[in-house]
């Protein structure tokens, strides 16, 4: 056998069963870490999207309640809902969107 340095794969295989167990632990840790990062990267935007939808629906229910109790007219309520769908309260206050 020559005195050439071993590659990583040869070193891992040549180091015995305890080194193979360590190598598997490192691989499993990397896989678990990647899964954790991906779940966070996907979960946070999904949560934000759900929160926005929930708040939008809550606003529509509140406007409908004001219309039902007579605090605002149905036309004002429709205008407020349309303004919220287009981009926010600035449309309700007369600014162009």
Buried (B, 14 or more C-beta within 10 A) or exposed (E): EEEEEEEEEEEBEEEEEEEEEEBEEEEEEEEEEEEEEEEEEEEEEEEEEEEEEEEEEEEBEEBEEBBEEEEBEEEBBEBBBEBBEEEEEEBBEEEEE
